Each structure stands twice: as structure tokens, then as C-alpha cells.
Amino acid sequence: MWTTALLVLGPTILFVGLVVVIHDYLAPEGGWLRQMEDAGEIFSTVGTGLAVLVAFLIVAAFGHYQNARDAVGKEAVAVQQQYVMASYFDQADSDQLRGEVLCYARAVVDDEWPAMQRNDESARVQGWVDAMDTSMRASTVDTQKQVEALAHWFDVNNDRQDGRRERLAESKPFVPGFLWAALILISLVVLGYQLLMIDPSVKVFGQAYSMAAMAITVFAALAVVFMVDRPFNDRGAEISHIRMDHAIALMSRTAPPTLPCTADGTPTRA
């Protein structure tokens, strides 16, 4: 969060300082663009181009961010439903499946969330996915209720897989590096153009305030895109694992006496 704040305040202070220095020591009377009649129109055109590009990115980035939030909720709900479905099987199979579902949820919180911040995924979580699939195939299905529970398990399992797949996909950067470079370049061009319009015959306060307003607007817009570009990183708008925490708390109330993992989802046996 503090990094995001610095991305706005740091450049703004720098450009305001440049206004003061240029106003007092460098700018000619009337500014460098005093002989260009269309200087204002050029500035307006460049500024409009930047505004349109940033607005498009903000809308797209928020869509990316919302998709990540939806995926997190979808996965957490599916995990709870799988845990409930597992209770319809024989005691041994039920304990095995419920334990693995709970361990999966723990591993998501304690291992895959930090992994997503590194643009990676968790082998520990994938291990529990494989374990659940193996246990389900080996489970005994005798009654009609168990047949129905098995069918619903696989439906919900697809929802969980989709939720995890979408969560991992949305954890990747949305804005490519070359587009960030273009945004920064255009922003510097717009602010640099305003520096060329500094007039030492006009009081510095008004020109410094104008630059501050422009810089804050530009860099705040870039900061918003930066915040939601990586939804699971601590940039001021991080999506937390509170929904999965809630699912873990509910499942833990009726968990089997012996679980195949530790509190962070690490397997206790090979």
C-alpha cells in the first residue's frame, strides 16, 4: 500500500520541484512555446490520448480484478460442498475424503496464496487434488444416496477446479510490460510538455499548483491500474483468503479426529 502511495506522491513532488527550478532559473519570458500558436491544441490532443488509454485500462483491469474475486468465492463454496458430500460415504471413506478436502483448503491459504504473489502455484495444493481424486475413485458406493453424492461430488469438483484455475490465471499480471512502458512514456511526455509552458513572468504558485494537479491525476490513475493488476499482491487492493478461512473454520468443527496434514496443509505422511 505504501509503495502505491509513493508512486503517486514521489513523482508529483519531483515535478512540482522542477516547476520551481525552471520558473526561477531556466524558462524564458513567456515559456519555450510562446511562439507556437497551436501549443495548447497539441497539449490537449496528447492529454486526451493519455486519458482515453488510461480509462480503458482501468475498466479492463477492474474486470480482471473482479474475475479474481469471483474465482476465490467460487472455489471456497465448492470446497465446503465437497466436504458435505463426503459425509454420505462409509465412515472410513468419509474421514479420508473430508480430511483431504480440509487439507486442500489449508494448503491453498498457507502455500498457494504466497505462491501466487510470486507468479507461481503450489505443488502442495496439487498434491491434495490428486489425493482427493484417488480417494474418490477408491471409495465404496452402495446406496442410492451415495450414488447421488458421488454425482454431485464430481459436479462440485468441476466448480472447484474451475475456481482454482481462474484464480491462478487472474493472479498473473494483466498489463504487459510494453504497455506499462508506453503509459509511463506518454505520461512523461504530457507532464514534460507542461514544463515547456512555464512562464517566469507569472507567479510560481499557480503554475506549481497546476502541475501538482496534473501529476496527481496522471500518477493516481496509473497507481489504480498498478493496484488491481496483481489482485493477490499487497498493493493496496489485495484479495484476501478470508472466504477460504471461513470455509476452513466451518469444516474444522466436524473434522475427522485424525487429519493427514498439519495446520498449514503439509502432508503428515508420504
MIROGU-701478 format. One record per residue (C-alpha): residue number from 0; residue in one letter; x, y, z. Coordinates in Angstrom, 3 decimals. Layout:
% residues N
ATOM; NUM; A; X; Y; Z
...
***
This chain:
% residues 270
ATOM; 0; M; 0.000; 0.000; 0.000
ATOM; 1; W; 2.800; 2.407; 0.913
ATOM; 2; T; 4.530; 1.579; -2.348
ATOM; 3; T; 1.415; 2.642; -4.231
ATOM; 4; A; 1.235; 5.913; -2.285
ATOM; 5; L; 4.879; 6.644; -3.077
ATOM; 6; L; 4.195; 6.036; -6.774
ATOM; 7; V; 1.789; 8.984; -6.643
ATOM; 8; L; 3.466; 11.375; -4.214
ATOM; 9; G; 7.088; 10.841; -5.279
ATOM; 10; P; 6.745; 11.853; -8.954
ATOM; 11; T; 4.318; 14.655; -8.040
ATOM; 12; I; 6.817; 16.238; -5.656
ATOM; 13; L; 9.551; 15.843; -8.276
ATOM; 14; F; 7.568; 17.630; -10.989
ATOM; 15; V; 6.477; 20.418; -8.650
ATOM; 16; G; 10.133; 20.904; -7.744
ATOM; 17; L; 11.011; 21.067; -11.439
ATOM; 18; V; 8.396; 23.775; -11.922
ATOM; 19; V; 10.013; 25.914; -9.223
ATOM; 20; V; 13.538; 25.411; -10.577
ATOM; 21; I; 12.552; 26.042; -14.199
ATOM; 22; H; 10.460; 29.069; -13.242
ATOM; 23; D; 13.270; 30.682; -11.242
ATOM; 24; Y; 16.329; 29.793; -13.331
ATOM; 25; L; 15.683; 28.328; -16.768
ATOM; 26; A; 12.451; 29.356; -18.500
ATOM; 27; P; 12.486; 32.307; -20.934
ATOM; 28; E; 9.856; 35.029; -20.764
ATOM; 29; G; 6.537; 33.569; -21.962
ATOM; 30; G; 7.861; 29.986; -21.871
ATOM; 31; W; 9.549; 27.928; -24.560
ATOM; 32; L; 6.318; 27.554; -26.533
ATOM; 33; R; 5.360; 31.223; -26.619
ATOM; 34; Q; 5.715; 31.401; -30.416
ATOM; 35; M; 3.619; 28.284; -31.088
ATOM; 36; E; 0.005; 29.301; -31.590
ATOM; 37; D; -1.217; 25.706; -31.563
ATOM; 38; A; 0.734; 24.665; -28.435
ATOM; 39; G; -2.464; 24.431; -26.388
ATOM; 40; E; -4.174; 22.266; -29.003
ATOM; 41; I; -1.216; 19.887; -29.134
ATOM; 42; F; -1.231; 19.605; -25.345
ATOM; 43; S; -4.969; 18.906; -25.368
ATOM; 44; T; -4.593; 16.182; -28.012
ATOM; 45; V; -1.784; 14.383; -26.196
ATOM; 46; G; -3.587; 14.664; -22.863
ATOM; 47; T; -6.799; 13.291; -24.333
ATOM; 48; G; -4.928; 10.326; -25.796
ATOM; 49; L; -3.442; 9.510; -22.408
ATOM; 50; A; -6.819; 9.872; -20.681
ATOM; 51; V; -8.536; 7.504; -23.119
ATOM; 52; L; -5.800; 4.879; -22.801
ATOM; 53; V; -5.746; 5.011; -19.000
ATOM; 54; A; -9.558; 4.908; -18.778
ATOM; 55; F; -9.659; 1.810; -20.983
ATOM; 56; L; -7.017; 0.096; -18.858
ATOM; 57; I; -8.765; 0.941; -15.598
ATOM; 58; V; -12.027; -0.591; -16.826
ATOM; 59; A; -10.271; -3.706; -18.149
ATOM; 60; A; -8.106; -4.083; -15.034
ATOM; 61; F; -11.122; -3.870; -12.735
ATOM; 62; G; -12.773; -6.615; -14.785
ATOM; 63; H; -9.649; -8.723; -14.272
ATOM; 64; Y; -9.766; -7.944; -10.543
ATOM; 65; Q; -13.457; -8.837; -10.221
ATOM; 66; N; -12.888; -12.141; -12.021
ATOM; 67; A; -10.260; -12.992; -9.421
ATOM; 68; R; -12.669; -12.174; -6.570
ATOM; 69; D; -15.391; -14.313; -8.131
ATOM; 70; A; -12.997; -17.240; -8.599
ATOM; 71; V; -11.961; -17.113; -4.930
ATOM; 72; G; -15.588; -17.230; -3.800
ATOM; 73; K; -16.477; -19.990; -6.247
ATOM; 74; E; -13.630; -22.194; -5.039
ATOM; 75; A; -14.415; -21.656; -1.344
ATOM; 76; V; -18.091; -22.568; -1.812
ATOM; 77; A; -17.186; -25.669; -3.835
ATOM; 78; V; -14.759; -26.847; -1.147
ATOM; 79; Q; -17.471; -26.633; 1.527
ATOM; 80; Q; -19.912; -28.534; -0.681
ATOM; 81; Q; -17.369; -31.280; -1.349
ATOM; 82; Y; -16.795; -31.616; 2.374
ATOM; 83; V; -20.537; -32.086; 2.943
ATOM; 84; M; -20.859; -34.601; 0.092
ATOM; 85; A; -18.015; -36.666; 1.558
ATOM; 86; S; -20.062; -37.283; 4.705
ATOM; 87; Y; -22.500; -39.506; 2.754
ATOM; 88; F; -19.921; -42.245; 2.199
ATOM; 89; D; -18.846; -45.020; 4.549
ATOM; 90; Q; -17.062; -43.814; 7.677
ATOM; 91; A; -13.550; -44.695; 6.531
ATOM; 92; D; -14.039; -43.183; 3.087
ATOM; 93; S; -15.780; -40.152; 4.562
ATOM; 94; D; -12.977; -39.448; 7.037
ATOM; 95; Q; -10.379; -39.818; 4.304
ATOM; 96; L; -12.153; -37.509; 1.854
ATOM; 97; R; -13.143; -34.881; 4.417
ATOM; 98; G; -9.590; -34.793; 5.738
ATOM; 99; E; -8.166; -34.310; 2.259
ATOM; 100; V; -10.658; -31.552; 1.416
ATOM; 101; L; -9.762; -29.712; 4.626
ATOM; 102; C; -6.044; -30.160; 3.936
ATOM; 103; Y; -6.560; -28.817; 0.417
ATOM; 104; A; -8.159; -25.678; 1.832
ATOM; 105; R; -5.350; -25.224; 4.350
ATOM; 106; A; -2.718; -25.600; 1.631
ATOM; 107; V; -4.489; -23.026; -0.550
ATOM; 108; V; -4.321; -20.462; 2.249
ATOM; 109; D; -0.834; -21.159; 3.571
ATOM; 110; D; 1.062; -22.176; 0.446
ATOM; 111; E; -0.704; -21.215; -2.773
ATOM; 112; W; -1.590; -17.663; -1.733
ATOM; 113; P; 2.088; -16.728; -1.205
ATOM; 114; A; 2.967; -18.678; -4.369
ATOM; 115; M; 0.536; -16.588; -6.433
ATOM; 116; Q; 2.308; -13.442; -5.260
ATOM; 117; R; 5.446; -14.913; -6.870
ATOM; 118; N; 3.535; -15.663; -10.079
ATOM; 119; D; 3.550; -19.381; -9.245
ATOM; 120; E; 1.255; -22.144; -7.999
ATOM; 121; S; 1.502; -24.686; -5.183
ATOM; 122; A; 2.674; -28.255; -5.657
ATOM; 123; R; 1.269; -28.951; -2.176
ATOM; 124; V; -2.227; -27.981; -3.300
ATOM; 125; Q; -1.905; -30.064; -6.449
ATOM; 126; G; -0.883; -32.994; -4.268
ATOM; 127; W; -4.175; -32.769; -2.371
ATOM; 128; V; -6.087; -32.512; -5.644
ATOM; 129; D; -4.513; -35.789; -6.755
ATOM; 130; A; -5.159; -37.364; -3.345
ATOM; 131; M; -8.864; -36.445; -3.442
ATOM; 132; D; -9.239; -37.894; -6.931
ATOM; 133; T; -7.532; -41.127; -5.880
ATOM; 134; S; -9.616; -41.485; -2.712
ATOM; 135; M; -12.864; -40.830; -4.537
ATOM; 136; R; -12.127; -43.483; -7.153
ATOM; 137; A; -11.353; -45.983; -4.376
ATOM; 138; S; -14.437; -45.192; -2.275
ATOM; 139; T; -17.284; -47.668; -1.810
ATOM; 140; V; -20.616; -46.713; -3.375
ATOM; 141; D; -23.513; -48.979; -2.356
ATOM; 142; T; -26.623; -46.936; -1.600
ATOM; 143; Q; -28.678; -44.612; -3.778
ATOM; 144; K; -27.694; -41.687; -1.560
ATOM; 145; Q; -24.041; -42.489; -2.146
ATOM; 146; V; -24.612; -42.667; -5.896
ATOM; 147; E; -26.242; -39.243; -5.821
ATOM; 148; A; -23.496; -37.887; -3.555
ATOM; 149; L; -20.864; -39.217; -5.954
ATOM; 150; A; -22.510; -37.494; -8.927
ATOM; 151; H; -22.813; -34.233; -7.023
ATOM; 152; W; -19.211; -34.548; -5.824
ATOM; 153; F; -17.949; -34.594; -9.392
ATOM; 154; D; -20.143; -31.622; -10.338
ATOM; 155; V; -18.839; -29.612; -7.407
ATOM; 156; N; -15.309; -30.845; -8.080
ATOM; 157; N; -15.531; -29.253; -11.529
ATOM; 158; D; -16.571; -25.972; -9.887
ATOM; 159; R; -13.610; -26.176; -7.518
ATOM; 160; Q; -11.220; -26.904; -10.376
ATOM; 161; D; -12.633; -24.025; -12.408
ATOM; 162; G; -12.379; -21.686; -9.420
ATOM; 163; R; -8.770; -22.599; -8.786
ATOM; 164; R; -7.861; -22.416; -12.473
ATOM; 165; E; -9.430; -18.967; -12.792
ATOM; 166; R; -7.812; -17.795; -9.551
ATOM; 167; L; -4.375; -18.835; -10.763
ATOM; 168; A; -4.955; -17.303; -14.192
ATOM; 169; E; -6.108; -13.966; -12.763
ATOM; 170; S; -3.125; -13.834; -10.397
ATOM; 171; K; -0.867; -13.232; -13.389
ATOM; 172; P; -0.114; -9.624; -14.450
ATOM; 173; F; -2.854; -8.231; -16.675
ATOM; 174; V; -0.954; -5.271; -18.141
ATOM; 175; P; 2.097; -6.372; -20.191
ATOM; 176; G; 5.455; -4.711; -19.711
ATOM; 177; F; 5.496; -2.914; -23.060
ATOM; 178; L; 2.144; -1.294; -22.260
ATOM; 179; W; 3.456; -0.080; -18.902
ATOM; 180; A; 6.421; 1.423; -20.755
ATOM; 181; A; 4.073; 3.174; -23.197
ATOM; 182; L; 1.905; 4.523; -20.371
ATOM; 183; I; 4.877; 5.904; -18.480
ATOM; 184; L; 6.370; 7.409; -21.649
ATOM; 185; I; 3.126; 9.172; -22.628
ATOM; 186; S; 2.664; 10.415; -19.058
ATOM; 187; L; 6.156; 11.900; -19.049
ATOM; 188; V; 5.518; 13.500; -22.441
ATOM; 189; V; 2.333; 15.165; -21.162
ATOM; 190; L; 3.949; 16.438; -17.966
ATOM; 191; G; 7.124; 17.443; -19.785
ATOM; 192; Y; 5.055; 19.411; -22.285
ATOM; 193; Q; 3.534; 21.340; -19.415
ATOM; 194; L; 7.033; 22.183; -18.171
ATOM; 195; L; 7.742; 23.824; -21.531
ATOM; 196; M; 4.819; 26.183; -20.923
ATOM; 197; I; 6.216; 27.620; -17.663
ATOM; 198; D; 6.318; 31.420; -17.761
ATOM; 199; P; 8.622; 33.193; -15.260
ATOM; 200; S; 6.541; 36.374; -15.593
ATOM; 201; V; 3.617; 34.566; -13.917
ATOM; 202; K; 3.699; 33.765; -10.200
ATOM; 203; V; 5.117; 30.326; -9.490
ATOM; 204; F; 2.380; 29.202; -7.074
ATOM; 205; G; -0.336; 28.927; -9.705
ATOM; 206; Q; 1.927; 27.060; -12.126
ATOM; 207; A; 3.185; 24.720; -9.400
ATOM; 208; Y; -0.379; 24.005; -8.298
ATOM; 209; S; -1.385; 23.310; -11.895
ATOM; 210; M; 1.484; 20.847; -12.266
ATOM; 211; A; 0.619; 19.168; -8.946
ATOM; 212; A; -2.992; 18.700; -10.039
ATOM; 213; M; -1.921; 17.241; -13.383
ATOM; 214; A; 0.739; 14.967; -11.871
ATOM; 215; I; -1.537; 13.640; -9.129
ATOM; 216; T; -4.262; 12.881; -11.675
ATOM; 217; V; -1.882; 11.062; -14.019
ATOM; 218; F; 0.023; 9.068; -11.411
ATOM; 219; A; -3.072; 8.271; -9.342
ATOM; 220; A; -4.662; 6.750; -12.449
ATOM; 221; L; -1.523; 4.704; -13.094
ATOM; 222; A; -1.481; 3.684; -9.423
ATOM; 223; V; -5.049; 2.379; -9.665
ATOM; 224; V; -4.071; 0.156; -12.591
ATOM; 225; F; -0.955; -0.936; -10.683
ATOM; 226; M; -3.042; -1.869; -7.620
ATOM; 227; V; -5.529; -4.113; -9.401
ATOM; 228; D; -3.096; -5.532; -11.977
ATOM; 229; R; -1.939; -8.159; -9.441
ATOM; 230; P; -5.054; -8.898; -7.339
ATOM; 231; F; -3.280; -11.109; -4.798
ATOM; 232; N; -0.251; -8.884; -4.166
ATOM; 233; D; -0.124; -6.312; -1.378
ATOM; 234; R; -0.521; -3.168; -3.456
ATOM; 235; G; -3.437; -1.647; -1.584
ATOM; 236; A; -6.283; -3.758; -3.011
ATOM; 237; E; -5.145; -7.300; -2.207
ATOM; 238; I; -7.792; -10.028; -2.358
ATOM; 239; S; -7.523; -11.918; 0.920
ATOM; 240; H; -8.212; -15.593; 1.599
ATOM; 241; I; -10.896; -14.778; 4.179
ATOM; 242; R; -13.537; -16.802; 2.312
ATOM; 243; M; -11.371; -19.895; 2.382
ATOM; 244; D; -10.537; -19.160; 6.035
ATOM; 245; H; -14.257; -19.157; 6.753
ATOM; 246; A; -14.656; -22.476; 4.938
ATOM; 247; I; -11.790; -23.961; 6.951
ATOM; 248; A; -13.372; -22.794; 10.209
ATOM; 249; L; -16.700; -24.404; 9.316
ATOM; 250; M; -15.134; -27.687; 8.215
ATOM; 251; S; -12.867; -27.852; 11.264
ATOM; 252; R; -15.910; -28.042; 13.562
ATOM; 253; T; -16.772; -31.512; 12.243
ATOM; 254; A; -13.331; -32.632; 11.062
ATOM; 255; P; -12.230; -36.260; 11.477
ATOM; 256; P; -10.218; -36.934; 14.651
ATOM; 257; T; -7.054; -37.587; 12.647
ATOM; 258; L; -6.082; -35.426; 9.669
ATOM; 259; P; -3.477; -36.305; 7.020
ATOM; 260; C; -1.854; -32.859; 7.261
ATOM; 261; T; -0.563; -30.174; 9.584
ATOM; 262; A; -2.229; -26.804; 10.166
ATOM; 263; D; -0.620; -25.366; 7.016
ATOM; 264; G; -1.695; -28.233; 4.765
ATOM; 265; T; 1.636; -30.079; 4.746
ATOM; 266; P; 1.083; -33.864; 4.436
ATOM; 267; T; 1.931; -35.813; 7.583
ATOM; 268; R; 2.658; -38.984; 5.668
ATOM; 269; A; 4.263; -39.805; 2.353
***
